[in-house]
């Protein structure tokens, strides 16, 4: 469509050059041409719009929007101006506004292919599937000879689950296309078959695969699809033949064996044993047919013989992940006992004469090593840490240069609660193999668990770019395990701003994953990777169900709840409070500490400046045109600002809403939701969270706590609720059998019924305190301390929770240091090895010994650093 405000021929040619330079990303040249046109025609709308679009790609966003708005105002009937304004809105992630702009552009030029393509990309991005279908239909009408037009239209119906129409469109398209043996045809045929199977049309699926088997290049996928369809049609004989072919291709795939076993309808143990025996002889190098019988065999003498053969073979081969392979058997107490008897017998015989029992041949020296390694893992799993350490030390004495042994010893020490000793083991492991990225990751992770954040960063820096700071590089590489562990470490030492910064970085990574779909919408249809593309769209729809997002969200919500309950003072007020009521000697000491901190900050600043200079030198080597490329400038995350939010509860929503939708299988999701809605006084949402907690019957203690907490809130606030809300609450409480119950009586019954369970005592004590904080505080603390050696249910996790409630979260009000130490001392009786339950001076000594024993000299800290670490000793 011609412009509503046409330019003279010379300027029109310049405008074409602008478009060409924009497409080739030559933004400087494009701006020069824009300048020439605007000299003569300063109010030309389309030129102003193009100037705005180009400025947007050179990181001048505010000026870009101003130019685009001026251009649109001067030429509101130009489809170019509307299209450009839509592109700017899209770059600003305002997708709804961008779609409105595209629709306005299409009113002025309904047949513009580029605008229709851009509109379809936005519609699939926001999952407006019906709109996407309509737009793809328009594109098909305009370009019926293009393959992408047909594929896009068929896919729109597939995503809407209208499988019949999607299949009809693809069949119609295939009639017009000559079949050829190439990748694109193969992918198209597999995609069409995917639609058949999702539509439960298994007969047509098999027929389609048979007709096109010569044109499908991915033979493995073809066999898997055909076997699946035959199984669904109960054609087990044909399916079993295909599964045998698949096993021949990959004899270590346990799914193929399970499916073949199902097809052959093997029911009794003898048939199954014969079946797996045949395959173990046919594929002597495969472990799967030897392992599978162990899963279904009863704990009999026959099981012991099979297990004996499997273990000996594995120890001789030196299979490192053997324990992980057999851990599934540990749910059966009898099988666990058989495993323990066998491995201890192996160790005894090999130590004595380097032979297994009743065998004459000498075993290789490594055989005993792997037996020790397995026994250590076995006792670690059973929480018999003394025995686990005994055997892992024997293994280290046997072969002191094997990295895996130090990693396992560190893991055992971590489970004991000796986190500093665990760090030293992992540091020893990474010093044995400094080129191993996995060992480096493990060492960094353990250091973060010990709140040794700078040391962890230095270890991680071994695998980062020299020209950038390790933290910046890890953020750029989206290294989320590091950010989550660092967030937890900062949270434990009370640096809430730094912890929130890491959590927000993780949240931004997931937002980037969602935005990155744009790169694939047109690419996948063009390259015909259709099945993978549909799988990617479905993955993106639930990307925030990933454990990394859940863990970051949990940390962030817990911190925001803490900041809501105990807001931090403003920085100026903090400095004033620090100097008030101090003696001259204390004031002098504080000033000295502040000077040291300023000096340290200055040194860090100089280090960053040097790295920035290096980075600039590297950038100079790049193309000049590269500097014109668009770079997304994100709002800087300032810890001081993050830890002093205007409304902490509103900030929670950014993390709570996605996990409520995508991570509802985690009980913690509903605990956090209840806490947020409790503070917001949202009774119906609290009730919804309570019902979700009730459905998870595995945690009766938590359900009791939140049920009582809801009843207390309901009794205190029911006069402010309207009649409809009261009616709903009363009905739901009746279903939960809580209506009319006294919280005090419920709590007393609960405590009496669960005297031997420490996790239940914690929740009962919290409710007892909530009933009357002023009067019940002493007694609530007494409930926590009233534990004895007979109380066998105290775990490291519950002990940590109890100590945190008193020392950090101040659940029972601000506790005296003596009260905290009393509880710590009591818990130390149960967990004497755990560092956190030792006296502060003992913890400090362990920290100093750990730091001094690290392999890198750069880890030797200054006195100030060491003082800071000792003052924040609070480890897991």
N, C-alpha and C positions, 0 to 999 in steps of 0.2 A: 504494500500500500504506500503511495507517495506521501511525503511529509506534508503536514498542514502548513508549514512555513518553509518553503523550499529555498535553498541557497543558490547563488550564481554558480556557473559551471566550475570556475577555479576553486571556490570554497567547497563546492560539492566533492570535487576530487580530493581536496585536503581531508574532508570528513571520511571519505573511503579509506584514506591512508591511516586515519586515526583508528578506524575499526581493525585494519590489518595489523597495525602496531600493537593494539590491545590484544588481539588473538595470539600474536607472537611474543607477548609479554615484554615489549619494548616500550616501557612506560614513559621514559624520558622523551623519546622521540614523539610519542603520542601527545604529551603535554605541550611540546613545542608547536605542533600543528594546531592544537586547541587554542593556544595563545594567538596564533596568526588569524584564526577565524574570529575570535572574540574581539580583536582589535577593531575590525570593521562592523561586526554584528554582536555587540556585547550582551544582548538579551536573547540570543538564539537558544531556544529551549533544549533542543537535542544535543547541541555542543556542550552546554552547561551540564546536562545530565551525564554525558560521556566524561567530562572533566571530573565530576563527582565520583563516577565509577573507578576511574584511574587513580584518583587520590585515595580512594578506599584501599586500593592495593598497595599504596605506598605509606600505609599506617597514619593517614591524616583523616581519621574517621569523622570528626566533628565538621571539618571543612568540606568533606565529601558529601555529607548529608545536607549541608547548607546549599551547596551547588546543585545537588539533585532536586531539592525542594524549589529552588529558584527556577530551574529548568522546567519542572512540572507546572509551576505557576504561570510561566510565560507561554507554555504550549501544552495545555491540558488535554488537547485532542490528539496528541502524538502517542502512538503505541510504544515508541522507543523510550519516551520519558517514563511512562508507566512501567515498562519492562525493567529499565535501569533502577528505578526506585524499588521495585520488587527484589532485584538482585542485592541491593544494599540492605534491605530488611532481612533477606535470607542470611547474609553474612553476619547480621546482628542477632541471628537465631530467633527472629520474630516471624515464625513460619506462617501464622494465620494472617498477619498483615501482608506478607509477601504474596500469599495466594490471592488476597483481595486485589493487589496491584496487578497480578498476572491476569485475573479475570477482567479487570478494566481494560488492560491492553488488548485482550482478545475481543472485547466489544468493538474495538476500533479496527482490529485486523484479525478476524476469526480464523484465517487460514495460515497464520504464522507458525511454521513448524518449530522454530526454536523456542518460542514462548510456550507452545503446547508441551514440548519435551521438558522444559524447566518446571512447568506446572505438574506434570506427571511425576517428576522426581521428588518434588515437595510432598505430593499426595502419598506416595509410597513411604516417604520418610516419616510422616506423622500417622501412617496407617489409615488414611482416608481411602479405604479400599473401593468403596462405591464410586467416589470421585475419580479414583485412579482408573477404574474400569471405563467410565465415560470418556475420559481424556484419551485413553489408549484406543478407544473406538474411533474417535475423531482422527487420530494419527493414522489408523488403518485405512480410513476412508480417503485421506489425503495422499497416502503412500502405500497403496495395496500391493505394490511389487516388492517392497522391502521385507526381508525376513524378520527383522526386529519388530516391525509393526504387528505381524501375526503372533509372534512369540509373546510380546508384551500383553496383547489382548487376551490370549489364552491364559497367561499367568494371572491376570486380574481375576478371572473366574476361578482359577485353582485356589488362590488365596481366600476367595469368598466361599470356598468349599462347594462350588457348583461344578462338580467334577464332570458331569455329562457334557455340558456346553464346552468346557475346557478341552475335553477329548475330541469333540466334534470339530472344533476350530483347528486343532493340531492335525487331525486326519484330513481335513479339507486342504490344509497347507501342504501336507506331505504328498497329496495327489499331484500337486503342481511342481514338485521338486524331484529332479533325478537323484536316485540314491547313489551315494559314493562311499567308499571306505576311507573315511577320515575322522578326525577327532570330533569335529563339530556335529556331524551326522550322528556319531555314536552317542554324544551327550544328549542330543535332542531325543533320540529313541529311548535312552534310559530315563529321561525326564518324563516322557509320555508314559512309560511303564510305571513310574512312581505314582502318577495320577491314577492309573488303573488300580494299583494296590491300595492307595488311600481311599478309593471309592469302593473297596471290597469286591472288585471285579476280577477275581483271581483266575477264572477260566480265560477271560480276554487277555490277562497279563501273560499267562503261559503261552497262549497262541501268538501273541505279539512278540515275545522273546524268541520263540521257535522260528517265526517268519523272518526275523531280522538278526539272527545270531551271527551271520557273516558280516554284518555292518557294525556290530557292537565290538569295540576294541577292548573294553574293560571286561575281560572274561571272568575275573573273580566276582565282580559285581553282578554279572549276568547269572552265574551259578548260584550266588546267594539269594538273588531275587526269585529265581525259579524254584529253589528248594523251599523258600519261605511260602511261596504260593501253593506249591504241592502239599506242604504240611497243612495249610489252612483248609485245603480241599480233602484232607484225610487220604491222600494218595501216598501212603507211607513207603511203599516199595520203591516207587520212582524217586521219592525224596531221599531215601536212604542211599541210593546209588550216587546221587549228587553229593551228599554229605561225605561219602567215602572219597569222592574226587577232591573235595575241599580239604579233607584231612590229609590227603596225599600232598596237596600243595603246602599245607601248614599243619604239621602234626602236633604243634604246641598250643593250638587254639582250643581251649576247654569248652567253648560254646558249641563248636562243631560236634564234639564228642557227646555233649548233653543232648543235643538235638537228634543225633543219630540213635542214641540210646532210647529216646522217646519214640522215634519212628519205628524202631524194631520192637517196641512194646515189651522191653525187658523188665520183669517184675521181681523175680526172686534173685537172691544174692548169687547163687551159682551161675545163673545165666549172665549176670553182669560181670562176674569175675572172669568167666570164659571170654566174654566180649573184650574186656580190657587186656587180658592176657594175650589174645591174638594180636592186638595192636602194639603191645609193648615188644613183642617179638618182631613184628613187621617194621617197627620204627625204634630200633634199639637206642638211638641217641635222644629220643624224646622223653621228658620227665612226666608229661601230663597223663598218659595212660597208666603210669605207675602210681601217680598221686591220687587219681580219681577214686579208686576202690577204698582208700582210707576214709573217705567222706561218708560212705554208706555202710561200711562193714560194722557189725556190732563189736563191742569191746570183748573180744574172745581171744583164744590162743592163735587163731588164724589171723586176726588183726595184728597181733604182736609179731608174727612171722613176716607179714607183708611190710609192716612198719620197720622192722629190723633190716630187711633187705633195702628198703628205700633210704633209710638213714645212712647205712654203711656206704651205699653208692654215692650219696650226696657228700658225705665227709671226705671220701676219697677224691671226688672231683673238686672239692673246695667251693661249694656253692654258698656264697656270702648271704643271700637273702633267704636261706633255708627256713629260719624261724618264722619269717613272715608268711611263707608258704604253708606252714603247719599250724599257724596260730588259730586258724578256724576250728581245729580239733580241741582246743582248750576249753570250749564251752561244755564238753563232756568230761565229768570228773574222773570216770574210770579210764578213759583214753589218756587223760593228762597224767594219771598215775603210771600208766604203762610207759609213756614217753619218758617220764622222770627216771623210772627204774632202768630203762635201756641206756639212757645217756650217761647215767652215773656208773653203770657197769662198763660201758665203753671206756670211760676215763680211767677207771681202775685197771682194766686189762692193758690198755695202751701204755699207762705209766709203768706197769710191771714188766711187760715183755714186748711192747710195741706190736701187739697182735690183738685182733678181736677175739672174743671167746669162741672156742671150738674151731678156730681157723689156724692154719699152719704158716701161711705166708706173712712176711713182714710188711707192715704198712709204711707208707711214706711219713716223714717227720711232721708234715703239715696236717696229717690226719688228726693227731692229738690236739693241735692248735685249734682246728675248727670245732672239735668237740668241746673244748673249753669255751670257745666263743658262743656256741649254742647254749651251753649250760648257764652261762652268765645271763644271756637273754631270757632264758627260762625262769630263773629265780628273780630276775628284775620284774618280769610280768606278774609273778606271784607276790611281789612286794617283799621278798626276802632279800633285802639289800646287802646284808652282811655276807651271805653266801655268794650273791652275784659278784660282789667286789673281790671275794676270795678267788673265784675262778677267772675273772678278767685279769687280775694281777698275775695269776699263773700263766695266762696266755701272753701277757706282756713280757714276763720273764723268759718265756719260750722264744718269742720273736719280737724284740723291742722296736723294730722298725716298721711294723705294719700299722698304717694309718687308721684302719677300721677299728682296731682295738682301743685306741685313745678316744675315738668318737663314741664308742659304746660305753667306755668307762665314764666319760663326761655325762652321758645320758643317765647312767645309774646314779651318779653323784647328784645330778639335777633332781631326780626322783626322791633322793634322800633329803633334799633341801639344802645341800652343800653347793650352792651355786658358784661361789668363788673357786672352789676346787674344780668344779666342772669347767669353768672358764680356762683354768690353767691346763686342763687335759686337752681341750679343743685348741688352745694356742700351741701346745706341743704337737698336735696332729697337723695343724697348718704349717708349722715350721718344718715338718718332715716332707711336705709336698706343697711348696708355695705356688705351684702352677695349677693346682686343682681348684677350680671355681666352687665346686660343691663344698669342699672342706672350708674354704674361705667364707662361704655363706653361713655354714654351721657355726664357725667361730664368732662371726659378727653377731649372729642371732643370740648366742649364749651371753656375749658381752652386753647386749642390750637388755637381756633378761636380768643381768646383774646391775643394771643402771649405769654401765660404763659406756656412755654414749660416744664420747670423743674417741676412745680406744676402738670401739666398733667401727666408727667412721674411718679411722686410719687403716684398719684391716681391710675394709671394703674398698678403700682407695687403691689397693693393689691392682684392681681390675677396672679402674675408671680412667678417663682421659687425663693426661697430665695438665692440659691447658684449662681445665675447669675444676671448680670445687667438687669434692666427692658428693656432697648433698645435692648440688645442682645436677650433676650427671645422673645420680640415682633417680632424681625426679624426672629428668628428661627421658630416661630409659623405662619409666613407669614401674620402678622396682617396689611393688606394693608391700611385699613381705617386710622389707626394711622399714618402710614408712609406718606400717602398723605396729611393728615391734618398738620403733622409736617413740611412737605416740604413747604406747603403754608405759615405756620407761619414763617419759616426761610426766605422764599423769601420776606415776608413783612418787616422783620426787617433788610434785606440786607445781611444776611449770605447765600450767593448764593452757596458756597461750600457744606454746610450742607444740603441745599435744594436739590441740585443735587445728593448728596449721597443717600438721601431717594428715589428719583426718580429712580436712577439706581438699588436700592434694589428691588423696585417694578418690574422693567423690568427683573431682574434676577429671581424673583419669577415666572413670566410667562414663562421664559425659562425653569425653573425647571418643570413646569406643562407639557411642551412639551416633555422634556426628560423623565418624569415619565411614558410616554406611554410604554417604554421598559418593564416595570414590568407587563404589561397586554397583550402584543401580544401573548405570548405563554400560559399564565395563562388562559385567557378567552376561548381560543380554547380547552384547556384541560378540563376546568370546564363546558364548553358548555353554558356560558352566552353570547350567540352570538348576540342577538338583542341589548343588553346593550353595547356590545363591538363596534358594528357598530355605535351606537349613540355616543359613546365616541369619536370614530375617527372623526366623523363629527363635534362634539363639539370642538375638538382640532384644527381642520382646521380653526376655526374662534374664537379661544380663545382670540385673541388680540382685538376683538371687545368689550370686557368687559369694562364697564364704569371705573373701577379702572385703567386699562391700559391707557385709553384715558385721564383721569384726570392727571395721572402722566406724560404722554407724553406732555400734554399741558403746565404744569408747567415747565418741562425741556426745551422745545423749547423756551418758553418765556424768560427764564433765559439766554439761549445761545444767543438769539437775543440781549438781553440787554448787554451781555458780548462782543458781536461783535461790537455793537455801542459804548460802553463805557468800554473798557478792563480795568481790574484791574492792578494796578502796581505790580511789583515783591515785595516780602516781604521785602527784604533789602531796596528797594527804598522807601517803605511805612514808615519804621522806620526812615529813613533819613529825609523824608519829614515832619514827625511829629515833629522832634527836630529843624528843621531850622526855623529861624525867630520867635523864641519864646523868651519871656522875661525870666529872671532868675526865677521869681515867677511862671510863667506858666510852665517852665521846671521842677521846683521842684514838682509842682502839678502832671505833667505827670509821673515823676519818681515814685511818691508815688502811683499813680494809677497802674503802671506796677508792682510794688512790691506786691500790694494787689492781682493782677491777678495771679502772680507767686505763691503766697501763696495758693490761691484758687485752682490752677492747681495741686499743690503738695498734697493738701488734697484729691482731686479727685483721684489722682494717688494712694495714700495710700489706699483709699477705694476700688479701683479696685484690688490692690494687695491682700487685705484681701479676697475679693470674689474669686480671682484666687486660693488662698490657700484652701478655702472651696471646690472649684471645684476639685482640685487635690486630696483632701482627699476622695471625693466621687468616683473619678475615680479609686483610689486604691482598692476599694471594688469590682470592676468589675473583670471579668475573665482576666487572663493574655493574653489569646489568643485573646480577644476582641481588645487589643491594636494593633494587626496585621491587623485589618480590614481596608478596604479602606475608607478614609475620603477625600472628595473633598476639596481641598484647593483653595479658590478663591482669585483672586487678590484683595488686600485691596483697599477700596475706600477712598482716602485721600481728604478731602475737599479743602485743599490748592491747590492741583493739579487739581481738578475738576473745580475750579472756575478760573483757568488760562489755558484754553485749547489752544493747538497749532492752531487749526482751529475750531472756534465755529460753523460755518455753516456746516462743515462736521459732527460734533458731533450731529447736529440736525437730520441727516438722520436716525440715529439709532431709533429715536422715530417717525419721520415724515412718513417714508415709510410704517410701519405697520398700522398707523391710516388712511393713505390715502387709503390703500387697504381694511381695515376691519371696519373703523369708518367713512365712507363717509357721513353717515346720519347726522352727527353733523356739523352745519355751521362753527363752530370754526376750524374744520380740514382744511377747504379751506382758512380761514383767515390766519392761520399759514403757510400753504403751500405758499400762495401768498407772505407773508412777507419774507420767506426764499428765494424763487426764485427771488424776487425783488432785494435782496441783492446780489444774485449770478449772476444777469443780464441774466436770462433765460426767454426770452420773450414768447416762446411758452408754457412753463410750467405755467407762470404767467397767460396767456390767458386761459389755461385749468382750472385753479383755479377760474378765474373770471367767466367763464361760469357756474361752479358749484355753485358759490355764487348767480348768476342770477337766477338759477333754484329754489333757496330758496326765494320765493317772500315775505316771512314774514319779511325780514330785508332789506328794501329799503335804509336805511341810510348807512349801511355798503357797500351795492353794489355801491352806489354813490361814496363813499370814494375810494374803490379799483378800480373802473372804471376810475376815475380821476387820481388816482396814476399811473395806467397803461398808460394812455394817456401822462402824463408828462414824464414818463420813455421812452416811444416810441418816442416822439418828440425829446428828448435829445440824443437818441442813435441810431436812425434809420439809420444814415449814416454808422454805423458799422455792420448792419445786411446784410446778403446776399439776393439776389433777391428772392429766394424761400421762405425764412422766411418772407420777406416783403409781398409777394403775399398772404401767408396764413393769416398773421395778418390783412391785408386790407380786405380780404374776410370775416373774422370772425367779424371785427369791423362793417362791413356793416350789417351783420346779427344781431348784437347787437344794431344797429342804433347809433353807436358812431363815425363812420368814418367821418372825416372832421369837427368834432365838436371842438369848442374852450373850453378848460377846464375852463377858467375864466367865460365864459357865462353860461356854464353848472352849475357851482357852484353858481353863482348869482341867476339863476332861482331856483335852489334847495333851497337856503336859503330863498328866498322870498316866496316860496310855503310852507315852513315848519317852519315859525316863532314861532309857538306855541309848537314845539316839541324839547325838550332839547337834546335828542339823535341825532337828525338831525343837531342841531346847533353845537354839538361837532365835528361831521364828516366834516361839512362845514368849521368850523374854522381851522381844521387840513389841509384841502386842500388849503384854503386861505393862510395859512402860507407856505405850500410847494411851492406855485407858486413863492414866492419871500421872502425867510426867513429873509433877512436883513430889507426890507422895511415894510413887512406886520405883523411883530411880535406883535406890540402894538395893531393893529386893530384886529388880531386873538384872543388875550386875551380879548379884549373888547367884542367880540361876545359871549364868554363864560360867561362874567359877566353881559351881557345885558339881564338879566332875571328878571321877576317880578312875583308877586303872581298870576297873570292871567295865567301864564305858568303852566298848571295843569299836564303836562306830566312828571314832574321831579320825578323820582323814586330813591330809595336808591341806586340801582345798577348804574344808569347813573350818579348820583351825585358823587359816589366813583370814577367812571371812569374819570370824569372831574378833580377831585382833584389829582388823581394819575398822570394824564398827565402833570400837572403843577409841582407837588412836587417831584415825584419819577422818572418818565420816561423822564423828561426834554424834552418833545416833542417840546416845543416852546423855546428851549435853556435853559440855566441856569437861572431860575427865581429868583428874589429877594424874601427875606422872606416876605416883605410887600405885594408883589403880590400874594403869596400863601395865606397869611392871609386874604387878601381882598376877594379872591374867597371862602375861608373857611367860612368867615363871611356871604357872600351872600347865600351860600348853607345852612347855619345854620338857616336862615329865613324860609326856606321851611321844614327843618327837625330838629327842635329845640331839640328833644329828643336824636338824634344820637350823641354818644360820640365823634366820629371822627371829627365832624364839630364844636366842642366846642374849646375854647381857650386851648393852651397846658397846662397851669397851672390847669385848671379845669379837663382836662383829667388825669393829674398826681394825683390830689386829689382823683378822682374816683378810680384810680388804687390802691392807698394806702389804701383807705377804703375797697376795695374788698379784698386785701391780708390780711388785719388785721381781716376781718370778716370770713375768711375761718375756717373750723372746725378743721384742724390739726395744732398742734403747730409747727410742722416741717416746715410749710409754711412761718413762720416769717423770712423774708430775712435779709441779712446783708445790711449795708448802701450802699456798693458797688453794690450789686445785685439790690437794689432798684433804685440807680442812673442809672444803665444800662437800667433798664426797662423803667424809665421815659424818658430817652434820646431817646428810640426807640418806643415811643408811636405812633402807627400807626395801628389802629385796624379797623376791619370790623364789 
